[in-house]
Amino acid sequence: MDRETARQWLSTAVDEARAGLAEGGIPIGAALYGADGSLLGRGHNRRVQDGDPSVHAETDAFRAAGRQRSYRGTTMVTTLSPCWYCAGLVRQFGISRVVVGEAETFHGAHGWLEAHGAEVVVLDDPVCTAMMREFVAGHPDLWHEDIGEDG
């Protein structure tokens, strides 16, 4: 995947992350793009807003995309390296590619996905990194709850 397209698609996920933050939630956004480049679904972490620990950004985007006959050739774009839960979703449904905005704040399971055949593009995007660092510094308890750590 070319980095220019990856960066364009990341902007959708960044918009979602900002929406989540504005709602009082955790600023992680995601988007699922089809093999033809069409936007299938977009979403953001809604754990706080919905009181539902299963609504991560990737699952929200996946649900918004609705049922697809196949996920071969699709791309999950996320502002932050996916956790094990979201990596499992990518693997379970055969999503071909994952674009990661940043993996510095949280080094999730994108390496595992790559080892299991998914193409992974890590952009090291400074906007994504700054947004997460600011959030983690301001809301450490909520952040540690989100990643399943005691902090």
Backbone as a ProteinNet text record, in pm:
[ID]
protein_1_A
[PRIMARY]
MDRETARQWLSTAVDEARAGLAEGGIPIGAALYGADGSLLGRGHNRRVQDGDPSVHAETDAFRAAGRQRSYRGTTMVTTLSPCWYCAGLVRQFGISRVVVGEAETFHGAHGWLEAHGAEVVVLDDPVCTAMMREFVAGHPDLWHEDIGEDG
[TERTIARY]
85.1	0	88.5	54.2	136.7	103	205.4	192.4	101	91.4	4.1	-142.5	-182.7	-319.4	-340.1	-242	-251.7	-274	-202.2	-217.6	-354.8	-401.9	-536.1	-642.2	-632.8	-730	-717.8	-595.1	-575.8	-652.1	-668.4	-738.6	-882.7	-946	-1080.8	-1076	-977.2	-963	-930.5	-848	-814.9	-940.5	-1023.5	-1150.1	-1236.3	-1238.8	-1315	-1256.6	-1124.1	-1059.5	-1095.4	-1094.2	-1131.1	-1277	-1364.2	-1505.5	-1520.9	-1448.9	-1454.6	-1407.8	-1300.9	-1248.8	-1351	-1412.9	-1513.5	-1634.7	-1661.9	-1772.7	-1733.8	-1608.5	-1561.7	-1500.7	-1472.5	-1416.7	-1267.6	-1220.1	-1078.7	-1053.8	-953.4	-933.3	-863.8	-934.9	-885.6	-993	-952	-1046.1	-1001.9	-1096.1	-1066.2	-1159.5	-1119.1	-1201.2	-1168.7	-1269.8	-1250	-1276.4	-1175	-1184.2	-1191.6	-1271.4	-1286.4	-1168.8	-1163.3	-1056	-1052.7	-1168.4	-1177.1	-1148.7	-1115.7	-1085.3	-1205.9	-1323	-1442.1	-1443.5	-1495.4	-1508.7	-1629.1	-1603.6	-1710.7	-1771.1	-1686.3	-1734.4	-1628.9	-1674.5	-1584	-1638	-1548.6	-1593.7	-1485.1	-1521.1	-1423.5	-1451.3	-1352	-1363.1	-1481.2	-1577.5	-1699.1	-1718.5	-1609.3	-1618.8	-1680.9	-1636.9	-1686.3	-1829.1	-1851.5	-1981.3	-2092.3	-2064.2	-2166	-2161.8	-2058	-2043.1	-2022.2	-1961.9	-1944.1	-1796.4	-1728.7	-1585.2	-1547	-1645.5	-1612.5	-1613	-1652.6	-1662.1	-1532.1	-1435	-1310.2	-1330.9	-1237.8	-1251.8	-1265.1	-1182.8	-1185.1	-1316.2	-1368.4	-1495.5	-1610.1	-1602.7	-1705.8	-1706.4	-1589	-1579.2	-1625.3	-1587.1	-1625.4	-1777.5	-1839.2	-1984.9	-2053.3	-1998.8	-2057.1	-2050	-1949.6	-1935.4	-2045.2	-2104.4	-2208.3	-2148.5	-2234.8	-2194	-2135	-2019.1	-1951.6	-1938.4	-1950.4	-1934.9	-1794.2	-1697	-1557.6	-1484.6	-1383	-1301	-1164.6	-1145.9	-1020.4	-999.1	-882.3	-848.6	-886.3	-956.6	-995.2	-879.5	-891	-788	-851.4	-803.5	-844.2	-741.6	-789.8	-703.6	-734.9	-632.9	-655	-548.2	-588	-494.1	-388.3	-416.8	-326.3	-310	-193.2	-168	-278.7	-337.1	-450.4	-412	-500.9	-482.7	-505.6	-486.8	-506.3	-649.2	-744.3	-886.1	-913	-866.3	-890.9	-806.6	-687.1	-605	-674	-740.1	-815.3	-928.2	-995.2	-1100.5	-1044	-932.3	-867.6	-832.4	-774.5	-733.6	-853.8	-952.2	-1071.1	-1142	-1152.3	-1228.4	-1140.9	-1010.3	-922.4	-902.7	-909.9	-880.6	-734.5	-709.8	-578.4	-469.7	-510.1	-409.8	-452.7	-354.6	-379.7	-285.1	-343.6	-265.3	-273.4	-157.3	-147.2	-94.6	-171.2	-126.8	-0.9	-1.6	117.1	119.8	241	261.5	357.9	381.5	475.5	407.9	288.6	215.6	173.3	132	88.3	132.8	221.4	269.1	182.6	75.4	-20.6	25.6	-66.8	-43.2	-20.7	21.5	39.2	152.4	252.9	360.6	309.3	219.2	156.9	74.9	2.2	-76.8	12.9	122.3	217.3	274.1	306.2	360	258	130.1	24.2	-36.1	40.6	3.5	-62.3	-95.4	-153.9	-42.5	-71.8	21.1	-1	105.6	96.7	179.4	116.5	184.6	176.7	290.3	295.5	344.1	261.6	291.6	368.1	372.9	438.1	389.4	260.1	198.6	209.1	267.8	285.9	154.9	51.2	-78.3	-137.4	-132.3	-183.7	-105.6	26.4	110.6	82.4	74.2	49.2	-87.8	-189.1	-323.9	-326.3	-262.2	-262.8	-178	-62.3	22.3	-49.5	-116.5	-189.8	-303.3	-372.5	-482.2	-430.1	-325.8	-270.6	-222.7	-158.7	-110.5	-226.1	-334.8	-448.4	-546.9	-547.1	-645.4	-580.4	-477.9	-406.5	-494.1	-587.3	-672.1	-761	-820.5	-906.3	-825.9	-706.9	-619.6	-583.2	-541.9	-502.5	-621.8	-739.3	-859.9	-879.5	-860.9	-884.1	-789.9	-665.8	-569.3	-559.4	-643.9	-649.3	-534	-482.8	-373.2	-416.7	-353.4	-385.8	-326.8	-217.2	-157.4	-90.6
-118.5	0	123.2	219.8	340.5	428.8	495.3	573.8	695.2	748.4	864.4	825.1	713	664.2	630.9	567.1	532.6	657.7	763.4	888.7	952.3	945.7	999.3	924.3	792.4	711.4	732.2	757	781.6	905.9	1002.3	1125.1	1094	993.6	952.6	901.7	819.3	765.6	876.5	972.5	1085.2	1167.3	1190.8	1262.4	1187.7	1055.7	974.6	983	980.5	992.5	1125.7	1230.9	1363.4	1366.7	1299.8	1293	1220.6	1111.2	1037.8	1121.4	1195.5	1282.9	1390.7	1450.2	1554.5	1501.7	1371.3	1308.3	1266.9	1293.5	1256.5	1117.4	1060.5	926.3	925.1	808.9	786.5	814.7	896.4	939.4	836.3	731.1	631.4	616.3	629.7	619.5	514.4	467.5	365.6	379.4	317.9	312.8	184.5	125.5	6.3	43.3	20.9	51.8	-76.9	-73.5	-188.6	-205.5	-319.9	-349.2	-247.2	-188.2	-88.1	53.1	68.4	199.1	271.9	209.7	275.3	263.5	364.3	363.7	277.6	168.5	77.1	115.5	159.1	194.8	272.1	351.1	430.2	430.7	451	452.4	494.5	503	540	463.5	465.6	398.8	461.3	377.5	424.1	357	307.2	235.9	323.4	448.2	539.8	582.9	626.6	679.2	575	452	346.4	259.2	276.6	189.6	44.7	25.5	-108.3	-129.7	-215.8	-234.1	-298	-348.1	-412.8	-318.2	-193.6	-102.2	-23.9	-92.3	-27.3	38.1	121.9	192.7	95.3	-7.8	-103.2	-180.4	-219.2	-292.1	-200.6	-74.2	22.7	42.3	56.1	70.6	-56.6	-170.9	-300.1	-316.3	-283.4	-293.4	-195.4	-75.7	25.1	-18.9	-98.7	-146.7	-246.2	-306.6	-405.3	-534.3	-624	-755.8	-748	-808.2	-815.4	-962.7	-992.8	-1132.2	-1182.3	-1094.9	-1128.6	-1002.2	-1020.6	-907.4	-910.1	-1002.2	-1011.4	-880.9	-824.5	-700.2	-574.7	-589.5	-470.9	-422.1	-297.5	-234.5	-171.6	-210.6	-147.4	-38.9	82.5	196.2	238.3	250.4	284.8	383.5	474.3	575.4	518.8	403.4	344	194.6	142.6	0.1	-81.7	-176.6	-250.9	-341.5	-346.8	-437	-580.7	-676.1	-817.3	-845.7	-783.5	-801.5	-759	-641.4	-589.9	-663.5	-703.2	-784.1	-917	-972.7	-1096	-1077.8	-964.1	-934	-930.3	-862	-853.5	-992.7	-1073.3	-1209.2	-1299.1	-1293.6	-1378.6	-1359.6	-1234.5	-1206.4	-1189	-1209.8	-1207.7	-1070.9	-967.3	-832.5	-832.1	-789.2	-807.2	-712.4	-592.9	-489.7	-405	-358.7	-268.2	-149.3	-30.8	92.5	146	168.5	211.4	354.3	443.1	581.6	593.5	526.9	528.6	407.2	366.2	251	284.5	412.3	455.5	460.9	516.5	527.6	389.6	305	169.9	78.6	-12.8	-108.2	-232.8	-234.7	-344.1	-467.8	-530.7	-660.8	-653.7	-539.3	-530	-620.2	-644.6	-736.5	-879	-919	-1051.1	-1063.9	-958.3	-960.4	-976.9	-904.9	-914.4	-1055.6	-1114.4	-1250.8	-1353.8	-1316.1	-1405.8	-1364.3	-1290.1	-1266.6	-1135.4	-1053.4	-923.1	-825.4	-743.3	-634	-525.3	-476.9	-372.8	-253.5	-135.7	-10.3	78	106	193.5	330.2	432.2	564.6	655.3	622.9	710.6	854.6	869.8	1000.5	1088.1	1207.1	1292.3	1342	1360.2	1403.7	1294.6	1171	1058.6	1043.9	1053.2	1038.9	1148.9	1272.4	1385.3	1373.3	1334.8	1321.1	1216.2	1102.2	996.8	1033.8	1092.8	1131.6	1230.4	1326.8	1426.7	1360.1	1269	1199.2	1114.1	1037.2	949.7	1032.2	1144.8	1231.1	1289.9	1324.1	1386	1289.5	1164.1	1065.7	928.4	920.3	792.7	676.3	701.4	592.2	536.9	624.5	582.3	509	557.8	492.5	351.2	336.9	204.8	108.4	160.6	77.6	29.8	119.5	86.2	-23.9	-19.8	-120.5	-240.7	-242.8	-359	-371.6	-256	-255.8	-180.3	-211.6	-144.5	-3.9	19.7	151.7	183.1
0	0	0	-81.2	-83.9	36.3	85.7	208.9	191.6	72.4	50	72.5	16.2	37.7	184.5	245.5	387	471.3	441.8	517.9	493.2	370.1	340.6	419.7	420	493	643.2	690.4	833	877.6	790.9	829.6	873.3	814.3	856.8	1000.4	1031	1166.2	1267	1227.2	1316.2	1346.3	1244.3	1267.7	1368.6	1358.1	1452.6	1593.9	1604.1	1735.1	1800.8	1723.1	1775.7	1819.7	1743.9	1782	1915.2	1932.2	2058.6	2175.4	2155.7	2261	2295.9	2194.7	2216.3	2293.4	2281.5	2353.7	2495.5	2534.7	2667.4	2673.3	2556.3	2550	2520.4	2484.6	2456.5	2308.8	2274.8	2136.8	2047.7	2016.6	1921.6	1815	1689.4	1578.5	1479.7	1399.7	1300.6	1181.2	1070.7	950.2	876	814.7	733.8	588.5	505.2	362.2	282.1	177.2	89.6	-3.2	-68.4	-163.2	-277.4	-307.2	-414.2	-364.3	-236	-178.1	-122	-127.5	-73.6	79.2	143.2	288.7	325	396.2	436	570.4	662.5	795.7	871.5	964.7	1048.1	1190.3	1286.7	1424.6	1520.1	1646.5	1748.8	1877.1	1962.9	2091.7	2165.4	2204.5	2270.5	2406.8	2463.3	2590.9	2699.7	2707	2810.1	2777.3	2656.1	2615.9	2628.2	2588.8	2589.5	2714.8	2797.3	2914.1	2873.6	2757.8	2699.9	2670	2744.4	2725.1	2591.7	2516.7	2389.2	2270.2	2289.8	2176.4	2159	2100.3	2062.8	1926.2	1886	1758	1641.1	1640.4	1529.5	1525.2	1641.5	1641.8	1600.6	1637.6	1599.6	1447.5	1388.9	1243.1	1172.6	1226.6	1169.5	1170.9	1282.9	1293.1	1198.6	1187.4	1097.8	951.2	917.8	780	743.6	843.4	815.1	760.9	732.2	685.5	544.6	528.1	398.2	360.6	235.8	191.3	221.6	202.7	229.2	272.8	354.4	397.2	329.8	237.6	162.9	87.4	101.9	33.7	110.1	223.9	300.1	386.5	429.7	511.7	634.6	751.9	877.3	907.2	920.1	952.1	1094.6	1177.3	1317.4	1364.3	1451.3	1498.4	1591.8	1651	1749.5	1720.8	1746	1725.5	1791.1	1719.6	1773.9	1891.4	1988.2	2101.8	2054.6	2144.7	2109.6	2066.7	2132.8	2100.8	1956.5	1919.6	1784.6	1680.7	1719.2	1628.5	1599.9	1700.6	1681.5	1580.9	1586.5	1490.4	1348.2	1331.3	1199.7	1148.6	1234.2	1195.3	1169.4	1258	1245.6	1111.5	1067.8	946.5	822.2	835.8	720	657.2	739.7	689.9	645.9	524	461.6	509.7	551.1	576.6	695.6	772.5	884.5	871.5	872.2	874.4	1017	1077.6	1216.9	1220.8	1282.9	1295.6	1379.7	1493.6	1579.1	1670.9	1704.3	1792.1	1904.7	1924.5	2028.4	2165.7	2171.3	2296.4	2346.8	2253.2	2285.9	2172.6	2206.1	2105.4	2118.3	2042.1	2049	1974.1	1906.4	1844.1	1693.7	1643.7	1497.5	1447.3	1528.6	1488.9	1474.2	1564	1556.1	1427.6	1394.5	1271.5	1149.1	1149.3	1037.8	1027.5	1141.5	1143.3	1094.8	1099.8	1055.1	921	842.1	703.8	669	765.8	733.9	694.8	597.9	565.7	670.9	729.8	832.3	789.9	794.5	762.5	886.1	947.9	1065.1	1017.4	1037	983.3	1079.1	1207.7	1305.4	1291.2	1286.8	1264.7	1389.6	1378.3	1496.3	1556.6	1476.9	1529.6	1618.9	1572.4	1651.8	1781.8	1772.3	1890.9	1992.3	1946.2	2037.1	2103.6	2025.9	2080.5	2192.2	2169.3	2270.8	2392	2369.1	2482.7	2573	2512.4	2590.3	2668.3	2604	2672.1	2788.2	2764.1	2868.3	2987.7	2960.4	3068.8	3149.7	3082.4	3149.8	3212.4	3165.1	3211.5	3231.1	3315.1	3327.7	3375.2	3465.9	3514.7	3404.9	3327.2	3217.1	3110.3	3083.4	2985.4	3030.1	3155.2	3204.9	3207.7	3236.7	3228.6	3085.1	2989.1	2848.5	2799.3	2844.1	2796	2889.4	2991.6	3079.1	3175.7	3220.9	3318.4	3442.5	3554.5	3679.2	3688.5	3615.9	3614.9	3738.8
[MASK]
+++++++++++++++++++++++++++++++++++++++++++++++++++++++++++++++++++++++++++++++++++++++++++++++++++++++++++++++++++++++++++++++++++++++++++++++++++++++

